[in-house]
Amino acid sequence: MTEELSGERPGTGVGPDTGPDTGPDAGPGSEGHQDGREPFGARLRHAMDTRGQLCVGIDPHGSLLTSWGLGDDVAGLERFTRTTVEALADRVAVLKPQSAFFERFGSRGIAVLEKAVEEARAAGALVLMDAKRGDIGSTMAAYAATYLDKDSPLFSDAVTVSPYLGFGSLRPALDAAAVSGAGVFVLALTSNPEGAEVQRATAADGRSVAQLMLDHMAAENAGAEPLGSVGAVVGATLARAGADLAINGPLLAPGIGAQGATPADLPGLFGGAVGNVVPSVSRGVLRHGPDISALREAARRFADEVRTAVGEV
């Protein structure tokens, strides 16, 4: 029997008001849409409203594998990933596998990632592939086909991308996402200090580069209800946003937990947009493995803290 992080709706096996499951191509919020074409923004809004706003990253660092008593090898990767999916996919809104930690093991690591995506979506989580891809033309189209084409074994509900070859370079991904009902999260204001030299730079019209990107995202989301499918990545560890975050889309906020941000920081950083924030925690939850109950309890605590912080706005 599954549980939603703040308590299960008795007798249903799902979180409150999630409705019937329509299979792995559906995910939270897509009930009644057997073709999976309901826009990602609508599915994400429903998932956050029923399961809470928390995203948990699947980041199989070598040090985490070791702390779990596993080898830093494909067998350890598989055990780590399957345990995390088993523990969390039936109760958190979003799982975010970091592709690089799977790619380092070559084709066998990618096979583990493919299985994780399949099993997580089948259990009801939305899968956000953290790949941060960025290129132009046919190469960008190939990346889009990898993560946003429903026939791909790595098809995910959403993917992270980099716009710093120009926002227009993302058009193949944006178009592919629109066709498949998936989402795209665009790097805007990242938490790494080096990011400021590009993101805080001033464009020709006087806007910061980050604001220029955010304005492009707002244009993509114009008129979408209840939420657009083009999201921004804004680090939760930032002291200030210094930009208009009202893009009518989700705001992925990595950095909760081990990187130093807390759920209590979210209202001050995101203001009136905090209801659209998807706070992401990885090591803060994963360090409690391999015990499944401990992983679930850690995720529940973070979800409750997010709910409290957002509810106070």
JOWO-V604527 format. One record per residue. N is the residue number from 1. PSI is psi as a letter, one per 20 degrees, with the letter a starting at -180 (none if undefined). Layout:
BEGIN
{{N PSI} {N PSI}}
END
This chain:
BEGIN
{{1 p} {2 r} {3 q} {4 q} {5 h} {6 j} {7 q} {8 q} {9 o} {10 p} {11 i} {12 h} {13 j} {14 r} {15 r} {16 p} {17 k} {18 i} {19 a} {20 q} {21 p} {22 k} {23 r} {24 h} {25 i} {26 f} {27 r} {28 p} {29 i} {30 k} {31 p} {32 j} {33 m} {34 h} {35 i} {36 j} {37 i} {38 p} {39 q} {40 g} {41 h} {42 g} {43 h} {44 g} {45 g} {46 g} {47 g} {48 h} {49 h} {50 h} {51 i} {52 r} {53 i} {54 p} {55 p} {56 p} {57 q} {58 n} {59 n} {60 m} {61 q} {62 h} {63 h} {64 g} {65 g} {66 g} {67 h} {68 i} {69 k} {70 q} {71 q} {72 m} {73 a} {74 h} {75 g} {76 g} {77 g} {78 g} {79 g} {80 g} {81 g} {82 h} {83 g} {84 g} {85 g} {86 h} {87 h} {88 h} {89 h} {90 j} {91 h} {92 q} {93 g} {94 p} {95 p} {96 n} {97 p} {98 o} {99 h} {100 h} {101 i} {102 h} {103 h} {104 i} {105 j} {106 b} {107 h} {108 h} {109 g} {110 h} {111 h} {112 g} {113 g} {114 g} {115 h} {116 g} {117 g} {118 g} {119 h} {120 g} {121 h} {122 h} {123 i} {124 i} {125 q} {126 p} {127 o} {128 o} {129 o} {130 n} {131 h} {132 l} {133 q} {134 p} {135 a} {136 q} {137 c} {138 h} {139 g} {140 h} {141 h} {142 g} {143 g} {144 g} {145 h} {146 g} {147 i} {148 j} {149 p} {150 i} {151 i} {152 q} {153 i} {154 j} {155 p} {156 r} {157 h} {158 r} {159 q} {160 q} {161 q} {162 p} {163 j} {164 j} {165 j} {166 p} {167 h} {168 h} {169 i} {170 i} {171 g} {172 h} {173 g} {174 g} {175 g} {176 h} {177 g} {178 h} {179 g} {180 i} {181 k} {182 a} {183 r} {184 p} {185 p} {186 p} {187 p} {188 f} {189 n} {190 r} {191 i} {192 p} {193 h} {194 h} {195 h} {196 h} {197 h} {198 g} {199 h} {200 i} {201 q} {202 p} {203 r} {204 h} {205 j} {206 i} {207 q} {208 q} {209 g} {210 g} {211 h} {212 g} {213 g} {214 h} {215 h} {216 g} {217 g} {218 h} {219 h} {220 h} {221 i} {222 p} {223 i} {224 p} {225 q} {226 i} {227 p} {228 r} {229 j} {230 o} {231 r} {232 q} {233 o} {234 o} {235 p} {236 i} {237 i} {238 q} {239 h} {240 q} {241 g} {242 k} {243 q} {244 o} {245 j} {246 m} {247 j} {248 k} {249 r} {250 q} {251 o} {252 p} {253 n} {254 q} {255 i} {256 p} {257 d} {258 h} {259 i} {260 i} {261 q} {262 q} {263 h} {264 i} {265 i} {266 g} {267 h} {268 h} {269 g} {270 i} {271 c} {272 i} {273 j} {274 h} {275 i} {276 j} {277 p} {278 n} {279 p} {280 p} {281 q} {282 e} {283 h} {284 h} {285 g} {286 h} {287 i} {288 i} {289 r} {290 j} {291 p} {292 g} {293 h} {294 h} {295 g} {296 g} {297 g} {298 g} {299 h} {300 g} {301 g} {302 g} {303 g} {304 h} {305 h} {306 g} {307 g} {308 g} {309 g} {310 h} {311 i} {312 i} {313 none}}
END
